Amino acid sequence: MGIVTPTLEHTEGPEEPKTDLPPMEDLVKRIPAPARELMEELFRARFVTVKRMPKSALK
């Protein structure tokens, strides 16, 4: 019996509108404080900027 692997299909969706991104402070406030503290402790993650990434960078 062979190994069966699913075929991955990628379809391009419509281009996202180029709107202003929300301020970083607003985005960080959406994350509960205990979760932010834990992320900072475990991953040394600091939220410093908001950037729009092209979909091609997420492949």
DSSP file (Angstrom, degrees, kcal/mol; ACC not computed):
  #  RESIDUE AA STRUCTURE BP1 BP2  ACC     N-H-->O    O-->H-N    N-H-->O    O-->H-N    TCO  KAPPA ALPHA  PHI   PSI    X-CA   Y-CA   Z-CA
    1    1 A M              0   0    0      0, 0.0     2,-0.1     0, 0.0     0, 0.0   0.000 360.0 360.0 360.0 131.1    0.0    0.0    0.0
    2    2 A G        -     0   0    0      1,-0.1     2,-0.5     0, 0.0     0, 0.0  -0.335 360.0 -94.0 -90.1 172.7    1.5    3.4   -1.0
    3    3 A I        -     0   0    0     -2,-0.1     2,-0.5     2,-0.0    -1,-0.1  -0.747  35.0-149.4 -87.9 129.9    1.4    6.7    0.8
    4    4 A V        -     0   0    0     -2,-0.5    -1,-0.0     0, 0.0     0, 0.0  -0.884  14.5-174.2-102.7 125.3   -1.5    9.0   -0.3
    5    5 A T        -     0   0    0     -2,-0.5     2,-0.1     0, 0.0    -2,-0.0  -0.964  24.9-119.0-119.0 136.9   -0.8   12.7   -0.2
    6    6 A P        -     0   0    0      0, 0.0     2,-0.5     0, 0.0     0, 0.0  -0.381  28.3-113.6 -71.4 150.2   -3.5   15.3   -0.9
    7    7 A T        -     0   0    0     -2,-0.1     2,-0.5     1,-0.0     0, 0.0  -0.724  27.3-138.8 -83.5 128.4   -3.0   17.7   -3.8
    8    8 A L        -     0   0    0     -2,-0.5     2,-0.5     2,-0.0    -1,-0.0  -0.761  18.5-166.8 -89.7 129.3   -2.6   21.3   -2.6
    9    9 A E        -     0   0    0     -2,-0.5     2,-0.5     2,-0.0    -2,-0.0  -0.960   4.7-164.7-118.8 133.3   -4.4   23.9   -4.6
   10   10 A H        -     0   0    0     -2,-0.5     2,-0.4     2,-0.0    -2,-0.0  -0.969   6.6-174.9-117.9 124.8   -3.8   27.6   -4.4
   11   11 A T        -     0   0    0     -2,-0.5     2,-0.4     0, 0.0    -2,-0.0  -0.966  24.7-125.5-119.4 136.2   -6.2   30.0   -5.8
   12   12 A E        -     0   0    0     -2,-0.4     3,-0.1     1,-0.0    -2,-0.0  -0.642  26.0-153.0 -78.8 128.2   -5.7   33.8   -5.9
   13   13 A G        -     0   0    0     -2,-0.4     3,-0.1     1,-0.2    -1,-0.0  -0.288  39.6 -63.7 -87.5-179.8   -8.5   35.7   -4.4
   14   14 A P        -     0   0    0      0, 0.0    -1,-0.2     0, 0.0     2,-0.1  -0.346  65.4 -92.8 -64.4 148.6   -9.4   39.2   -5.3
   15   15 A E        -     0   0    0      1,-0.1     3,-0.1    -3,-0.1    -3,-0.0  -0.378  43.6-115.0 -63.2 136.2   -6.8   41.9   -4.5
   16   16 A E        -     0   0    0      1,-0.1    -1,-0.1    -3,-0.1     2,-0.1  -0.474  33.7-104.4 -72.7 142.4   -7.2   43.5   -1.1
   17   17 A P        -     0   0    0      0, 0.0     2,-1.5     0, 0.0    -1,-0.1  -0.395  28.9-119.8 -66.2 144.9   -8.1   47.1   -1.1
   18   18 A K        +     0   0    0     -2,-0.1     2,-0.2    -3,-0.1     3,-0.0  -0.649  54.5 153.5 -87.8  84.4   -5.2   49.4   -0.2
   19   19 A T        -     0   0    0     -2,-1.5     2,-0.1     1,-0.1    -3,-0.0  -0.672  52.3 -83.2-107.6 165.3   -6.6   51.1    2.9
   20   20 A D        -     0   0    0     -2,-0.2    -1,-0.1     1,-0.1     0, 0.0  -0.421  45.8-123.2 -66.1 140.4   -4.8   52.6    5.9
   21   21 A L        -     0   0    0     -2,-0.1     3,-0.1     1,-0.1    -1,-0.1  -0.561  30.7-101.4 -82.0 149.9   -3.8   50.1    8.5
   22   22 A P        -     0   0    0      0, 0.0    -1,-0.1     0, 0.0     5,-0.0  -0.310  49.3 -86.5 -66.7 155.8   -5.1   50.6   12.0
   23   23 A P     >  -     0   0    0      0, 0.0     4,-1.6     0, 0.0     3,-0.5  -0.299  34.7-119.4 -61.3 147.8   -2.6   52.1   14.6
   24   24 A M  H  > S+     0   0    0      1,-0.2     4,-2.7     2,-0.2     5,-0.2   0.877 112.1  58.6 -56.6 -40.8   -0.4   49.5   16.3
   25   25 A E  H  > S+     0   0    0      1,-0.2     4,-2.1     2,-0.2    -1,-0.2   0.890 104.5  50.9 -59.4 -40.1   -1.7   50.5   19.7
   26   26 A D  H  > S+     0   0    0     -3,-0.5     4,-0.7     2,-0.2    -1,-0.2   0.901 111.7  47.4 -64.5 -40.4   -5.3   49.6   18.6
   27   27 A L  H >< S+     0   0    0     -4,-1.6     3,-0.9     1,-0.2     4,-0.5   0.917 111.7  49.4 -67.5 -42.8   -4.2   46.2   17.3
   28   28 A V  H >< S+     0   0    0     -4,-2.7     3,-1.3     1,-0.2    -1,-0.2   0.868 104.5  59.6 -64.7 -36.0   -2.2   45.4   20.5
   29   29 A K  H 3< S+     0   0    0     -4,-2.1    -1,-0.2     1,-0.3    -2,-0.2   0.732  94.5  65.3 -65.6 -20.6   -5.1   46.4   22.7
   30   30 A R  T << S+     0   0    0     -3,-0.9    -1,-0.3    -4,-0.7    -2,-0.2   0.734  87.4  80.7 -72.5 -21.5   -7.2   43.6   21.0
   31   31 A I  S <  S-     0   0    0     -3,-1.3     5,-0.1    -4,-0.5     0, 0.0  -0.749  95.6-110.7 -87.2 126.0   -4.9   41.0   22.5
   32   32 A P     >  -     0   0    0      0, 0.0     4,-2.2     0, 0.0     3,-0.5  -0.247  25.5-119.3 -56.0 142.1   -5.8   40.2   26.1
   33   33 A A  H  > S+     0   0    0      1,-0.2     4,-2.6     2,-0.2     5,-0.2   0.877 111.7  52.6 -54.2 -45.5   -3.1   41.4   28.5
   34   34 A P  H  > S+     0   0    0      0, 0.0     4,-2.1     0, 0.0    -1,-0.2   0.896 110.5  49.1 -60.4 -36.6   -2.3   37.9   29.9
   35   35 A A  H  > S+     0   0    0     -3,-0.5     4,-2.5     2,-0.2    -2,-0.2   0.909 110.7  49.9 -68.1 -41.4   -1.8   36.6   26.4
   36   36 A R  H  X S+     0   0    0     -4,-2.2     4,-2.5     2,-0.2     5,-0.2   0.930 111.5  48.8 -61.1 -45.4    0.5   39.6   25.5
   37   37 A E  H  X S+     0   0    0     -4,-2.6     4,-2.1     1,-0.2    -1,-0.2   0.904 112.2  48.5 -62.0 -41.4    2.6   39.0   28.6
   38   38 A L  H  X S+     0   0    0     -4,-2.1     4,-3.1    -5,-0.2     5,-0.3   0.907 111.3  49.6 -67.5 -41.2    2.9   35.3   27.9
   39   39 A M  H  X S+     0   0    0     -4,-2.5     4,-2.6     1,-0.2     6,-1.1   0.911 111.3  49.5 -62.5 -41.9    3.9   35.9   24.3
   40   40 A E  H  X S+     0   0    0     -4,-2.5     4,-0.9     4,-0.2    -1,-0.2   0.891 115.5  44.1 -64.3 -38.1    6.5   38.4   25.4
   41   41 A E  H  < S+     0   0    0     -4,-2.1    -2,-0.2    -5,-0.2    -1,-0.2   0.933 121.9  35.9 -71.9 -46.3    7.8   36.0   28.0
   42   42 A L  H  < S+     0   0    0     -4,-3.1    -2,-0.2     1,-0.2    -3,-0.2   0.888 135.6  18.9 -77.0 -39.8    7.8   32.9   25.7
   43   43 A F  H  < S-     0   0    0     -4,-2.6    -3,-0.2    -5,-0.3    -1,-0.2   0.438  91.4-125.8-113.0  -2.3    8.8   34.4   22.4
   44   44 A R     <  +     0   0    0     -4,-0.9     2,-0.4    -5,-0.5    -4,-0.2   0.871  52.4 169.5  53.6  37.2   10.3   37.7   23.4
   45   45 A A        -     0   0    0     -6,-1.1     2,-0.4    -9,-0.1    -1,-0.2  -0.674  16.9-177.7 -86.2 128.7    7.8   39.1   21.0
   46   46 A R        -     0   0    0     -2,-0.4     2,-0.8    -3,-0.1   -10,-0.0  -0.994  24.4-134.2-124.2 130.5    7.4   42.9   21.0
   47   47 A F        +     0   0    0     -2,-0.4     3,-0.1     1,-0.2   -19,-0.0  -0.755  43.0 149.5 -86.2 114.6    4.8   44.5   18.8
   48   48 A V        +     0   0    0     -2,-0.8     2,-0.3     1,-0.3    -1,-0.2   0.656  55.9  10.4-121.2 -24.3    6.6   47.4   17.1
   49   49 A T        -     0   0    0    -25,-0.1     2,-0.5   -26,-0.1    -1,-0.3  -0.986  54.3-131.8-155.1 162.2    5.1   48.0   13.7
   50   50 A V        +     0   0    0     -2,-0.3     2,-0.4    -3,-0.1   -29,-0.1  -0.982  30.3 174.6-117.8 128.0    2.2   47.2   11.3
   51   51 A K        -     0   0    0     -2,-0.5     2,-0.5     2,-0.0    -2,-0.0  -0.986  30.4-127.0-134.4 144.7    3.1   46.3    7.7
   52   52 A R        -     0   0    0     -2,-0.4    -2,-0.0   -31,-0.0   -31,-0.0  -0.809  28.1-158.4 -89.5 126.0    1.1   45.1    4.8
   53   53 A M        -     0   0    0     -2,-0.5     2,-0.1     2,-0.0     5,-0.0  -0.851  18.8-115.9-105.7 139.0    2.6   41.9    3.4
   54   54 A P    >   -     0   0    0      0, 0.0     3,-1.6     0, 0.0     4,-0.4  -0.417  24.9-119.9 -68.0 149.8    1.9   40.7   -0.2
   55   55 A K  G >  S+     0   0    0      1,-0.3     3,-1.6     2,-0.2     4,-0.2   0.822 111.9  66.3 -60.2 -30.3    0.0   37.4   -0.4
   56   56 A S  G >  S+     0   0    0      1,-0.3     3,-0.9     2,-0.2    -1,-0.3   0.757  92.8  61.0 -64.9 -23.0    3.0   36.0   -2.4
   57   57 A A  G <  S+     0   0    0     -3,-1.6    -1,-0.3     1,-0.2    -2,-0.2   0.648  98.4  58.7 -75.8 -14.3    5.1   36.3    0.8
   58   58 A L  G <         0   0    0     -3,-1.6    -1,-0.2    -4,-0.4    -2,-0.2   0.345 360.0 360.0 -97.3   5.6    2.8   34.0    2.7
   59   59 A K    <         0   0    0     -3,-0.9    -1,-0.2    -4,-0.2    -2,-0.1   0.481 360.0 360.0 -77.4 360.0    3.2   31.0    0.3
